[in-house]
Amino acid sequence: MLSNLVRPLALVALLVLAPHTAFAQSTAQVEAPAAASVLVPAGTPLKIALTDQLASNSAHSGDKFGFHALDDITVDGWIVIPKGALGEGEVVHAESAGGNGHPGKLQLQFDWIYDANDLKVRLSDVPATNDGAGAKGAASTATIASYVLLGPLGLFAHNFVHGKDVIVKRDQKIEVYVAQAVHVTPKDKVSATDGFAH
């Protein structure tokens, strides 16, 4: 008698659980497929800005500084370096302005930036070599210098003029490039902005 009751209960339990299992499988199939690895070509440009202001009269060789991406960098519709991604650079040379109109100088090296997977991508100030390969080993530096305008004081005015220090502000846009081709597995696609479904 007990066995006769167990069978219908087992059947009811199976029918109750089956739709949930089927629903879970169909939900999994609806989710967007993950992107395969995307190749980011060497020389891919990106615009960055410093996290904090730098000046030639306060920076020192060897100082590390931060910067961030100003826009999403995309390849084939996938975001490979997201807007706001952080990177790190180093002050290669800093020289304060001096007498005789000597301008300040600041040489910055932009080393790397995080990609969509939080892995580091090497950077360069060189777009690419002539054969399209990455600028491997190229010095990823950007030299910024400030010069004094002498005006109407004449050729000898520079003997009495103090040069200007270089200041790189936080809102200054700087263009750098991906140093060598890298594979990135992106997480997000670019949102449609033309008003049409895709």
N, C-alpha and C positions, 0 to 999 in steps of 0.2 A: 504493500500500500504506500509506504514511504517513498519507494523508488518511483512509483507512478507520479507522485507530486514533484519529485526532484527534476524529472525530465522537462515538464512544462516550464518550471522556473528557470532552468538553464536556457531553454529556448527563448523565453522572454528577455533574459539578460543579454543574450546574443543579439537579439533584434534591437535592444536599446543601445548597446555599445557600437553596433555596426555603423549606424549613420554618423556617429561622432568620428569614428576612424576614417570613414570616407570623406567627411568634411575636412578633417585635418590634412588628408592627402591632397584634396583639391585646392586647399588654401596654400599649401606648399608649392603647388604647380603655378599658382597665380603670381607669386612673388617674382620680382624682376631678377633675371639671371645676373650673376656676378660677372663683372668685366674680366676678360682675359688680359694678360699682360700687354701693355701698350708700349711701343718704342718711342721714346722722346729723343728726337734728333739732336745731335751736337749743334750748337749755334742757335738753339731755340731762345728767343729773347724774352726777358721779363723785366718789368719795372719794379724797383724797390725804393724804399725810403728808410732812413735811419730811425732807430728807436729813440735815440737821444742825440742832441746836437753835438757836433765835434768842431773844435777850433784848433788852429795851428799853434796858438800860444798856450794851450792847456793839454793837448794830447802828447803822448810819448810813444816812441817806437816800441812795438810789442804789445800795446794796449789792445784788448779785445773789445769789440763793439757789436751791437745787435742791429738787425734790420728786418723788415717784413715785406712780403709781396703785396703790391698795390692792387693786383687783379688776379682772377683765376687764369691759370695757364692750361690750355686745353689741347688735346690731340684726339682727332677723330670723334669729337663730341664728348670726350671724357675729361674730367678735371684731374690733371696729373700733379699740379702744384696749386693748392687752394689759396685764394685771397687771404691775406693775414698770416700765411705760413712764415715761420721765423727762420732766420739764418744768422750766421756769425762771420765776422770779418776781423781783420787785424790792421792796426796802424803800422805801415812799413816805415814811414819817415814823417817826422813833424819838425818844422822849423819856424820859429817865431819871426815876425817882421822885425826889421832893424833900421838903423840909420842909413843915410844915403839912399833912401827910397827902396831899400831891400824888401821885397814882398815876402809874406809868409808862404810856406809851402806845406802841403799835406798830401801824402800818398797813402791811399787806402787799398787794401786787398780784400776782396769779397770771396770768402772761402767756400761756403756751402749754404744750402737752404733745405728745409724739410719738404719731402714730397707728400703725396696723399696717404702714404703708408707710414709716415713719420720716419722715413729713411733719408739719409743725407745725400743731396745731389751736388756735385762739385760745380763751381761757377768759374767764369772767365770774363775778361773784358773784350775778348776776341770772338767775333761771331763764329768763324770756322776757318779751317785751312783751305787752301785753293782747291784741293781735291774733295772738299765737302766733309772730310773727316773731322773729328773733334779736335779742338785746340789743346791737345794733350801737352802738358808741360808748359803751356804758355803762361806768362806771368799774368795773373788775374788782378791787375792793378789799374786804378784810375787816378791819374795825377791831376790835382786841382790847385791852381796857383792864382794869386791875386796880384795885380799890377797897379802901380801908382800912375795917375794921370798928372803930368807936370803943369799943364795949363800954360798961361802966358808968362810965367816967371822965367822962362829961358832954360838954356842947357845946363846951367849950374844950380838950378833949383833943387836937384836931387841931393845935393850936399846937405840940405837943411830939412828935407822932408822925411818923415818916418813912414815906412811902408805899411801896408794894410795886412792884417792877419786874415787867413782864410777861415770862413765859417761855413760849415755844411749844416743847414737847418733840417729839422725833422720833416718839413713838407717838401723838401727838394727831391725831385724824381731823378733816379739814377738808373741807367739801363745796363744790365749785365746779361750774360748768356750761359746756357748750359755748356759745360766744358767738354763733355764727351757723351756719346749716345748711351742712354740708360733705359732699362725696362722698369716700368711702374705698373702696379696693379691698382687701378683707380677704384673708388667706391661710388662716386656720384657722376651723373651725366649733367650736361649743361641744361638748365631749364629752358623750355620753349618760351620765346618772348615775342613771337610774331602773331599770337592770337589764334593759331591753328593747333589742332590736336596732332600729336606725333606718335 
